[in-house]
Amino acid sequence: RCSSSPMAKAAGTELLILHGSQTGTAEALSESLAATASERGVSVRCLSMDEYEVAELPTEPLVVFFASTTGEGEVPDPMRHFWRFLLRKDLPAASLAAMSYATFGLGDSSYPKFNYAAKRLHRRLAMLGATPLGSCGLGDEQDGRGIEEAYAHWEERLWPALAHQLGRELQPARLATACPAPRYTVAQLVSAPRGLASEAEGTAAKGAAAAGPPSARRPWSAAVLRNERLTRDGQPREVRHLELDLCGSGIDYAPGDAVAVQPRNPPAAVDALLYTLGVADPHARLCVTPNSPLWRAWLGAHDTTAHEIFSTRLDVFGVARRPFFALLAHFATDSDEKERLEEFGDPQGVDELAAYATRPRRTCAEVLADFRSARPPLARYLDLIPPLRQRYFSISSSPLLHPTTAHLTVAVVRYKTLLHEPRLGVCSNYLASLPVGATVRIWLRTGCLQMPPEPTQIHRPLLLIGPGTGVAPLRAILQHRAAGNAATGAAGEAVLYFGCRSRRDDFLYEEEWRALLERRVLSSLHTAFSRETEQKCYVQHRMAESEQSLQLWRLLRDSCTYIYVAGAANQMPKAVRAALSAAAMAHGGLSQDAALAMLARLEAERRLQFETW
């Protein structure tokens, strides 16, 4: 090895790991890599991109990036400032010439811009003079094996490259041979009544506005003012309308924004799991402290309980991934169970892991119930199980009409796995269960949809396409338009496409749309009820009808029109693009390439915007 390597001379941390994570998967992978690097003798820092001072990047010799892609090719929230800085035109072409880097992306190939954030980051770093250690790794949530195989292959290639840059052989990964040191220490508390700590934590959450806008580290406890079912009783699909109190929160939202909700796991399921794990006193007071600067404590960790940890901190009902099995194997006392866990935790056991956990979506709780000899100490569950992450819901109200409340339109997720096991979406079912007066911890996320610029906003034509709960942010936009219309007495054309299963069962906010039509805030409403016709009819089919197609072209060619598309990713965004392109070809005489270029230009100008999930 070359001892004159720049890394051999570098003082302080040898490796920096930065993650931009929307749902927590990128963060979990980065923490796993950091733990392995530390075990292999590499001094490492692991940070979210929004915690790192991006101006210091030119001084970093070796960096690994994890970047998830959200929506239609958008960077995740923690990456936004970081990415804007890297896009600055005044950055010298060789500003990162001293840096070597690796990139791993997390995406979903059902989206048109698969892993767009990671691919663009990888290219931009190279444009600024940085040296890639290899090709960009691309994890795909649509892969039947999950992201595990792609990540295992990428990580396998990464270690020799890191060793070469560091100028030395790395120690073997201890996880394969010995159990790594715990990240946290959990000790039982015996002093002072718990009420004092709980009161302090509640005061911190309620006092968010005094210290700035609420955030993930300082959420706002919003009271539930309303929680009603929108869909017809008796039909399986449940959508609910919630109204949350923002008075005193400091939250100032706009149409297109979203609320981040910190969920809680179902109490009865947590009780059952703690009983299965043999936790003697789930409500004993505990203090959790990190054992390394790599890991951090959380609000309330100094005085908590096992029940609280499993209810609010750990994603115990999330799908178990490879690092979970690899670490759990160290605690199995039964030889057969230990062997199976090691097989699932081995990077070479991708097929076995996919068959047992990934495809049937087997949860951490179910794995722990299956492997009864594997019972780690309480502190080890903080290493084993990923954090319970926030979920995002588009705000379906306008601050002009509802300045002190935020409305949410929530589809309650319930389904069965390949093994016919019932599954409940943790956050949507948590919200559905909240009675009026209960509180939920929230903060604001700036949305992907942005309103047209003032002062011409009220006059601009709008084309709104939102099947199902995709109509939530479009409701906010139309409420905003209605408030502006009341103030000015005039508004531009607004066309709404809405789709659901049937008019009787799940025509969300039907009465509101009728009222907006009567007030001429909404110019026309086109509906698609997919289960009311012999052949399923979706919004893209209504858009393709001759009269609607002509209307689409008229709106497309108007240089003032703004188009908003919101809803489930799957095939809808692609089908809507095809319908818009077909309208331009049929009525504008454009070739397919010219039509696609037109849509690309509208997207670049932010006059065609997508919010998908």
ZAGURO-701168 format. One line per 8 residues: for each residue z, x, y negated of C-alpha. Coordinates in nm, 2 decimals, always signed. Layout:
REM ZAGURO-701168
Z:X:Y | ...
***
This chain:
REM ZAGURO-701168
+0.00:+0.00:+0.00 | -0.08:+0.11:-0.35 | +0.25:+0.18:-0.53 | +0.08:+0.19:-0.86 | +0.02:-0.18:-0.85 | +0.09:-0.35:-1.18 | +0.33:-0.58:-1.00 | +0.53:-0.28:-0.86
+0.60:-0.17:-1.22 | +0.67:-0.52:-1.35 | +1.04:-0.58:-1.45 | +1.22:-0.90:-1.37 | +1.07:-1.19:-1.18 | +0.77:-1.09:-0.96 | +0.63:-1.44:-0.90 | +0.61:-1.75:-1.13
+0.54:-2.09:-0.96 | +0.45:-2.37:-1.20 | +0.40:-2.73:-1.09 | +0.25:-3.04:-1.26 | +0.37:-3.33:-1.05 | +0.33:-3.70:-1.10 | +0.51:-3.84:-0.80 | +0.70:-3.53:-0.68
+0.48:-3.40:-0.40 | +0.35:-3.10:-0.60 | +0.71:-3.02:-0.71 | +0.83:-3.04:-0.35 | +0.56:-2.80:-0.23 | +0.63:-2.56:-0.51 | +1.00:-2.56:-0.43 | +0.92:-2.50:-0.06
+0.70:-2.21:-0.15 | +0.97:-2.07:-0.39 | +1.23:-2.09:-0.11 | +1.00:-1.91:+0.13 | +0.91:-1.65:-0.12 | +1.28:-1.58:-0.19 | +1.35:-1.55:+0.18 | +1.06:-1.30:+0.21
+1.21:-1.08:-0.06 | +1.01:-1.19:-0.36 | +1.20:-1.26:-0.68 | +1.07:-1.59:-0.80 | +1.10:-1.86:-1.08 | +0.99:-2.22:-1.01 | +0.94:-2.45:-1.31 | +0.77:-2.77:-1.41
+0.48:-2.70:-1.65 | +0.66:-2.89:-1.92 | +0.96:-2.66:-1.89 | +0.76:-2.35:-1.93 | +0.66:-2.19:-2.27 | +0.28:-2.18:-2.21 | +0.23:-1.92:-2.49 | +0.41:-1.67:-2.26
+0.15:-1.71:-1.98 | -0.05:-1.39:-2.08 | +0.26:-1.18:-2.00 | +0.29:-1.32:-1.64 | +0.12:-1.09:-1.38 | +0.14:-1.33:-1.09 | +0.14:-1.71:-1.10 | +0.09:-1.99:-0.84
+0.00:-2.33:-0.97 | +0.05:-2.67:-0.81 | -0.13:-2.95:-0.99 | -0.17:-3.32:-0.89 | -0.44:-3.54:-1.02 | -0.36:-3.89:-1.15 | -0.57:-4.19:-1.24 | -0.94:-4.11:-1.31
-0.91:-3.73:-1.30 | -0.62:-3.71:-1.55 | -0.36:-3.43:-1.54 | -0.01:-3.54:-1.46 | +0.24:-3.60:-1.74 | +0.43:-3.27:-1.71 | +0.10:-3.08:-1.74 | -0.04:-3.25:-2.05
+0.09:-3.01:-2.32 | +0.03:-2.71:-2.09 | -0.33:-2.82:-2.04 | -0.40:-2.90:-2.40 | -0.29:-2.54:-2.49 | -0.52:-2.39:-2.23 | -0.81:-2.59:-2.38 | -0.76:-2.45:-2.73
-1.09:-2.30:-2.86 | -0.92:-2.01:-3.04 | -0.79:-1.86:-2.71 | -0.96:-1.52:-2.65 | -1.18:-1.50:-2.35 | -0.97:-1.22:-2.20 | -0.63:-1.36:-2.29 | -0.52:-1.39:-1.93
-0.68:-1.07:-1.81 | -0.35:-0.93:-1.68 | -0.28:-1.23:-1.46 | -0.36:-1.30:-1.10 | -0.32:-1.66:-0.98 | -0.36:-1.91:-0.70 | -0.40:-2.28:-0.73 | -0.33:-2.57:-0.50
-0.43:-2.93:-0.59 | -0.30:-3.26:-0.47 | -0.54:-3.55:-0.48 | -0.69:-3.86:-0.31 | -1.05:-3.84:-0.21 | -1.09:-4.22:-0.26 | -1.09:-4.14:-0.63 | -1.43:-4.03:-0.78
-1.27:-3.73:-0.95 | -1.09:-3.59:-0.64 | -0.85:-3.31:-0.73 | -1.01:-3.29:-1.07 | -0.69:-3.15:-1.25 | -0.66:-2.86:-1.01 | -1.03:-2.78:-1.00 | -1.05:-2.77:-1.38
-0.73:-2.56:-1.41 | -0.86:-2.31:-1.16 | -1.19:-2.28:-1.35 | -1.02:-2.26:-1.69 | -0.78:-1.98:-1.59 | -1.08:-1.78:-1.47 | -1.26:-1.84:-1.80 | -0.96:-1.70:-1.98
-0.99:-1.38:-1.78 | -0.74:-1.44:-1.50 | -0.82:-1.32:-1.15 | -0.81:-1.58:-0.87 | -0.65:-1.47:-0.54 | -0.87:-1.71:-0.35 | -1.04:-2.05:-0.37 | -0.85:-2.35:-0.50
-0.66:-2.53:-0.22 | -0.73:-2.90:-0.21 | -0.48:-3.14:-0.05 | -0.61:-3.49:+0.03 | -0.37:-3.78:+0.07 | -0.66:-3.97:+0.25 | -0.67:-3.71:+0.52 | -0.53:-3.86:+0.85
-0.31:-3.55:+0.88 | -0.19:-3.58:+0.52 | -0.20:-3.27:+0.30 | -0.02:-3.06:+0.56 | -0.32:-2.90:+0.72 | -0.49:-2.80:+0.39 | -0.17:-2.67:+0.26 | -0.09:-2.47:+0.58
-0.43:-2.30:+0.57 | -0.40:-2.22:+0.20 | -0.05:-2.08:+0.23 | -0.15:-1.87:+0.53 | -0.41:-1.70:+0.31 | -0.18:-1.67:+0.01 | +0.09:-1.44:+0.16 | -0.14:-1.14:+0.23
-0.29:-1.18:-0.12 | +0.06:-1.18:-0.27 | +0.17:-0.88:-0.06 | -0.14:-0.69:-0.19 | -0.06:-0.77:-0.55 | +0.30:-0.67:-0.51 | +0.21:-0.35:-0.34 | +0.43:-0.39:-0.04
+0.48:-0.56:+0.30 | +0.68:-0.89:+0.27 | +0.97:-0.97:+0.49 | +0.91:-1.23:+0.77 | +0.97:-1.59:+0.68 | +1.32:-1.65:+0.79 | +1.27:-2.03:+0.84 | +1.08:-1.95:+1.15
+1.36:-1.73:+1.29 | +1.68:-1.81:+1.11 | +1.82:-2.09:+0.90 | +1.79:-2.02:+0.53 | +2.09:-2.04:+0.30 | +2.17:-2.39:+0.16 | +2.05:-2.47:-0.18 | +2.37:-2.67:-0.28
+2.74:-2.67:-0.21 | +2.91:-3.01:-0.16 | +3.28:-3.02:-0.21 | +3.52:-3.31:-0.20 | +3.71:-3.40:-0.52 | +4.07:-3.49:-0.53 | +4.15:-3.50:-0.90 | +4.13:-3.76:-1.18
+4.01:-4.12:-1.13 | +3.64:-4.16:-1.07 | +3.61:-4.42:-1.35 | +3.62:-4.14:-1.61 | +3.31:-3.97:-1.47 | +3.13:-4.30:-1.42 | +3.21:-4.40:-1.77 | +3.08:-4.07:-1.91
+2.76:-4.10:-1.71 | +2.70:-4.46:-1.82 | +2.77:-4.35:-2.18 | +2.51:-4.07:-2.15 | +2.25:-4.32:-2.02 | +2.32:-4.58:-2.28 | +2.34:-4.32:-2.56 | +1.99:-4.19:-2.50
+1.86:-4.30:-2.84 | +2.12:-4.09:-3.02 | +1.98:-3.77:-2.85 | +1.61:-3.86:-2.88 | +1.38:-4.08:-2.67 | +1.49:-4.15:-2.31 | +1.35:-3.92:-2.04 | +1.38:-3.84:-1.67
+1.69:-3.64:-1.74 | +1.83:-3.89:-1.99 | +1.71:-4.24:-1.88 | +1.78:-4.57:-2.06 | +1.98:-4.84:-1.87 | +1.77:-5.15:-1.96 | +1.91:-5.49:-1.89 | +1.69:-5.73:-1.70
+1.63:-6.04:-1.93 | +1.38:-6.22:-1.70 | +1.26:-6.18:-1.34 | +1.03:-6.45:-1.21 | +0.77:-6.49:-0.94 | +0.41:-6.53:-1.06 | +0.25:-6.60:-0.73 | +0.29:-6.93:-0.55
+0.60:-6.96:-0.32 | +0.52:-6.95:+0.04 | +0.22:-6.72:+0.03 | +0.27:-6.36:+0.15 | +0.15:-6.17:-0.16 | +0.43:-6.16:-0.42 | +0.39:-6.06:-0.78 | +0.67:-6.07:-1.03
+0.71:-6.08:-1.40 | +1.00:-5.88:-1.54 | +1.13:-5.84:-1.90 | +1.35:-5.55:-1.99 | +1.57:-5.51:-2.29 | +1.49:-5.21:-2.51 | +1.73:-5.28:-2.79 | +1.89:-4.95:-2.90
+1.69:-4.74:-2.66 | +1.47:-4.56:-2.91 | +1.17:-4.65:-2.69 | +0.86:-4.71:-2.91 | +0.57:-4.81:-2.69 | +0.21:-4.90:-2.74 | -0.05:-5.09:-2.54 | -0.16:-4.88:-2.24
+0.18:-4.71:-2.20 | +0.39:-4.74:-1.88 | +0.75:-4.75:-1.79 | +0.89:-4.50:-1.55 | +1.15:-4.67:-1.32 | +1.42:-4.47:-1.13 | +1.46:-4.68:-0.81 | +1.75:-4.72:-0.57
+1.72:-4.74:-0.20 | +1.82:-5.07:-0.04 | +2.20:-5.08:+0.00 | +2.21:-5.23:+0.35 | +1.96:-4.97:+0.48 | +2.16:-4.69:+0.32 | +2.48:-4.82:+0.49 | +2.30:-4.83:+0.82
+2.17:-4.48:+0.78 | +2.50:-4.33:+0.68 | +2.66:-4.49:+0.99 | +2.39:-4.35:+1.21 | +2.45:-4.00:+1.06 | +2.82:-4.03:+1.12 | +2.93:-3.99:+0.76 | +3.30:-4.07:+0.78
+3.37:-4.18:+0.43 | +3.05:-4.26:+0.23 | +3.25:-4.33:-0.08 | +3.46:-4.02:-0.09 | +3.42:-3.84:-0.43 | +3.21:-3.53:-0.41 | +3.10:-3.25:-0.64 | +2.75:-3.10:-0.59
+2.67:-2.75:-0.73 | +2.35:-2.55:-0.69 | +2.38:-2.21:-0.52 | +2.09:-2.05:-0.71 | +1.92:-2.08:-1.05 | +1.61:-2.20:-0.85 | +1.78:-2.53:-0.80 | +1.94:-2.76:-1.05
+2.21:-3.02:-1.06 | +2.15:-3.37:-1.19 | +2.33:-3.61:-1.42 | +2.65:-3.72:-1.23 | +2.63:-3.45:-0.96 | +2.97:-3.32:-1.06 | +3.13:-3.65:-0.95 | +2.93:-3.85:-0.69
+2.95:-3.99:-0.34 | +2.75:-3.96:-0.02 | +2.65:-4.33:-0.07 | +2.53:-4.26:-0.42 | +2.33:-3.95:-0.31 | +2.15:-4.14:-0.04 | +2.10:-4.44:-0.27 | +1.96:-4.27:-0.58
+1.88:-3.90:-0.51 | +1.71:-3.88:-0.17 | +1.37:-4.03:-0.06 | +1.51:-4.11:+0.29 | +1.26:-4.39:+0.34 | +0.96:-4.17:+0.25 | +0.73:-4.02:+0.51 | +0.87:-3.71:+0.68
+0.66:-3.39:+0.61 | +0.64:-3.06:+0.79 | +0.92:-2.87:+0.60 | +1.16:-3.15:+0.69 | +1.10:-3.09:+1.06 | +1.10:-2.71:+1.03 | +1.45:-2.71:+0.88 | +1.59:-3.00:+1.08
+1.51:-2.81:+1.40 | +1.78:-2.55:+1.32 | +2.05:-2.82:+1.35 | +1.94:-2.98:+1.68 | +2.17:-2.91:+1.96 | +1.96:-3.07:+2.23 | +1.70:-2.82:+2.36 | +1.42:-3.08:+2.41
+1.48:-3.23:+2.06 | +1.48:-2.88:+1.91 | +1.15:-2.79:+2.08 | +0.98:-3.11:+1.95 | +1.11:-3.06:+1.60 | +0.99:-2.70:+1.60 | +0.65:-2.82:+1.72 | +0.62:-3.07:+1.43
+0.74:-2.81:+1.18 | +0.50:-2.54:+1.30 | +0.19:-2.51:+1.07 | -0.02:-2.50:+1.39 | +0.12:-2.83:+1.50 | -0.08:-3.04:+1.25 | -0.22:-3.28:+1.51 | +0.12:-3.35:+1.67
+0.27:-3.40:+1.33 | -0.01:-3.64:+1.22 | +0.03:-3.85:+1.54 | +0.41:-3.87:+1.52 | +0.48:-3.90:+1.15 | +0.18:-3.89:+0.91 | -0.04:-4.17:+1.05 | +0.24:-4.41:+1.15
+0.42:-4.33:+0.82 | +0.74:-4.25:+1.00 | +1.03:-4.21:+0.75 | +1.29:-3.94:+0.73 | +1.55:-4.20:+0.82 | +1.36:-4.30:+1.14 | +1.32:-3.93:+1.24 | +1.70:-3.88:+1.20
+1.76:-4.19:+1.42 | +1.51:-4.05:+1.68 | +1.67:-3.70:+1.70 | +2.04:-3.78:+1.74 | +2.15:-3.43:+1.82 | +2.03:-3.30:+1.48 | +2.32:-3.37:+1.24 | +2.33:-3.11:+0.96
+2.62:-3.08:+0.72 | +2.60:-3.32:+0.42 | +2.48:-3.05:+0.18 | +2.18:-2.98:+0.40 | +2.03:-3.33:+0.35 | +1.97:-3.22:-0.01 | +1.75:-2.94:+0.13 | +1.59:-3.16:+0.40
+1.49:-3.47:+0.21 | +1.27:-3.48:-0.10 | +1.42:-3.63:-0.42 | +1.37:-4.01:-0.48 | +1.10:-4.01:-0.75 | +1.04:-4.25:-1.03 | +0.76:-4.50:-1.01 | +0.53:-4.61:-1.30
+0.45:-4.96:-1.41 | +0.20:-5.05:-1.69 | +0.37:-5.23:-1.97 | +0.21:-5.58:-1.99 | +0.33:-5.67:-2.34 | +0.25:-5.57:-2.70 | +0.52:-5.43:-2.93 | +0.37:-5.65:-3.21
+0.48:-5.96:-3.02 | +0.77:-5.81:-2.82 | +0.92:-5.52:-3.01 | +1.26:-5.52:-2.83 | +1.14:-5.59:-2.48 | +0.89:-5.44:-2.23 | +0.72:-5.67:-1.98 | +0.63:-5.55:-1.63
+0.39:-5.71:-1.38 | +0.50:-5.59:-1.04 | +0.32:-5.63:-0.70 | +0.60:-5.63:-0.44 | +0.48:-5.39:-0.16 | +0.54:-5.51:+0.20 | +0.32:-5.41:+0.50 | +0.33:-5.30:+0.86
+0.25:-4.96:+0.99 | +0.02:-4.87:+1.28 | +0.32:-4.91:+1.51 | +0.38:-5.26:+1.36 | +0.70:-5.14:+1.19 | +0.77:-5.32:+0.86 | +0.76:-5.12:+0.54 | +0.89:-5.21:+0.20
+0.79:-5.04:-0.12 | +1.12:-4.89:-0.24 | +1.08:-4.94:-0.61 | +0.89:-5.27:-0.62 | +1.14:-5.44:-0.38 | +1.43:-5.29:-0.58 | +1.29:-5.45:-0.90 | +1.22:-5.78:-0.72
+1.59:-5.79:-0.61 | +1.74:-5.74:-0.96 | +1.91:-6.05:-1.10 | +1.91:-6.12:-1.48 | +2.18:-5.91:-1.64 | +2.14:-5.62:-1.40 | +2.04:-5.28:-1.54 | +1.76:-5.04:-1.44
+1.71:-4.69:-1.55 | +1.38:-4.63:-1.73 | +1.19:-4.41:-1.98 | +0.85:-4.42:-2.14 | +0.53:-4.26:-2.01 | +0.23:-4.24:-2.25 | -0.05:-4.43:-2.07 | -0.41:-4.34:-1.99
-0.54:-4.64:-2.19 | -0.55:-4.59:-2.56 | -0.63:-4.86:-2.82 | -0.93:-4.82:-3.06 | -0.85:-4.64:-3.38 | -0.72:-4.82:-3.68 | -0.82:-4.98:-3.92 | -1.12:-5.11:-3.73
-0.92:-5.18:-3.41 | -0.91:-5.56:-3.45 | -1.28:-5.59:-3.51 | -1.41:-5.39:-3.22 | -1.56:-5.57:-2.91 | -1.35:-5.53:-2.60 | -1.46:-5.55:-2.23 | -1.16:-5.58:-2.01
-1.18:-5.55:-1.63 | -0.85:-5.59:-1.43 | -0.83:-5.74:-1.09 | -0.48:-5.82:-0.95 | -0.19:-5.64:-1.13 | -0.46:-5.43:-1.31 | -0.45:-5.71:-1.56 | -0.10:-5.59:-1.68
-0.22:-5.33:-1.95 | -0.50:-5.57:-2.04 | -0.25:-5.84:-2.12 | -0.08:-5.59:-2.35 | -0.41:-5.52:-2.53 | -0.49:-5.89:-2.57 | -0.14:-5.97:-2.70 | -0.20:-5.69:-2.95
-0.53:-5.84:-3.04 | -0.37:-6.18:-3.08 | -0.10:-6.05:-3.31 | -0.36:-5.87:-3.52 | -0.58:-6.19:-3.52 | -0.29:-6.39:-3.66 | -0.25:-6.14:-3.94 | -0.61:-6.10:-4.04
-0.77:-6.42:-3.92 | -1.06:-6.25:-3.75 | -1.12:-6.04:-3.44 | -1.40:-5.89:-3.25 | -1.54:-6.02:-2.92 | -1.31:-5.99:-2.61 | -1.44:-6.04:-2.26 | -1.20:-6.04:-1.96
-1.29:-6.01:-1.59 | -1.00:-6.10:-1.36 | -0.99:-6.11:-0.98 | -0.74:-6.23:-0.72 | -0.74:-6.41:-0.38 | -0.73:-6.77:-0.50 | -0.68:-6.98:-0.81 | -0.40:-7.17:-0.65
-0.20:-6.87:-0.51 | -0.22:-6.57:-0.75 | -0.41:-6.64:-1.07 | -0.18:-6.43:-1.28 | -0.11:-6.56:-1.64 | -0.37:-6.83:-1.61 | -0.21:-7.04:-1.88 | -0.20:-6.75:-2.12
-0.57:-6.68:-2.07 | -0.65:-7.05:-2.14 | -0.44:-7.04:-2.46 | -0.62:-6.72:-2.58 | -0.95:-6.88:-2.51 | -0.86:-7.18:-2.72 | -0.74:-6.96:-3.00 | -1.07:-6.76:-2.97
-0.88:-6.43:-2.92 | -1.05:-6.42:-2.58 | -1.42:-6.49:-2.61 | -1.49:-6.54:-2.24 | -1.31:-6.52:-1.90 | -1.49:-6.44:-1.58 | -1.29:-6.49:-1.26 | -1.35:-6.38:-0.90
-1.14:-6.55:-0.62 | -1.21:-6.35:-0.31 | -1.07:-6.59:-0.05 | -1.23:-6.91:-0.19 | -1.59:-6.84:-0.08 | -1.75:-6.77:+0.25 | -1.84:-6.42:+0.14 | -1.57:-6.24:-0.05
-1.63:-6.23:-0.42 | -1.48:-5.95:-0.63 | -1.51:-5.87:-1.01 | -1.80:-5.64:-0.95 | -2.00:-5.93:-0.79 | -1.94:-6.15:-1.10 | -2.04:-5.86:-1.32 | -2.37:-5.84:-1.13
-2.47:-6.20:-1.19 | -2.77:-6.23:-1.43 | -2.59:-6.39:-1.72 | -2.29:-6.16:-1.70 | -2.51:-5.86:-1.65 | -2.69:-5.93:-1.97 | -2.36:-5.97:-2.15 | -2.25:-5.64:-2.01
-2.56:-5.46:-2.14 | -2.51:-5.62:-2.49 | -2.16:-5.48:-2.50 | -2.26:-5.14:-2.35 | -2.52:-5.08:-2.62 | -2.29:-5.18:-2.90 | -2.15:-4.85:-3.04 | -1.83:-5.02:-3.13
-1.74:-5.16:-2.79 | -1.43:-5.03:-2.60 | -1.42:-5.09:-2.22 | -1.10:-5.08:-2.02 | -1.08:-5.09:-1.64 | -0.74:-5.11:-1.46 | -0.63:-5.17:-1.10 | -0.61:-5.03:-0.76
-0.82:-4.71:-0.70 | -0.98:-4.77:-0.36 | -1.34:-4.90:-0.41 | -1.29:-5.10:-0.73 | -1.35:-4.82:-1.00 | -1.66:-4.70:-0.82 | -1.79:-5.06:-0.78 | -1.73:-5.14:-1.15
-1.91:-4.82:-1.25 | -2.21:-4.93:-1.03 | -2.21:-5.27:-1.19 | -2.21:-5.13:-1.55 | -2.48:-4.88:-1.45 | -2.69:-5.16:-1.29 | -2.67:-5.36:-1.61 | -2.79:-5.07:-1.82
-3.08:-5.02:-1.57 | -3.18:-5.39:-1.55 | -3.16:-5.48:-1.91 | -3.18:-5.15:-2.10 | -3.47:-5.00:-1.90 | -3.26:-4.69:-1.82 | -3.31:-4.48:-1.52 | -3.02:-4.43:-1.29
-2.95:-4.08:-1.42 | -2.97:-4.20:-1.78 | -2.74:-4.49:-1.70 | -2.48:-4.26:-1.55 | -2.51:-4.02:-1.84 | -2.45:-4.31:-2.07 | -2.12:-4.40:-1.89 | -2.02:-4.03:-1.89
-2.08:-4.02:-2.27 | -1.87:-4.34:-2.32 | -1.59:-4.18:-2.11 | -1.60:-3.86:-2.32 | -1.58:-4.07:-2.64 | -1.28:-4.26:-2.48 | -1.48:-4.58:-2.52 | -1.47:-4.63:-2.14
-1.12:-4.58:-2.00 | -0.98:-4.62:-1.65 | -0.62:-4.67:-1.54 | -0.60:-4.68:-1.16 | -0.34:-4.63:-0.90
***
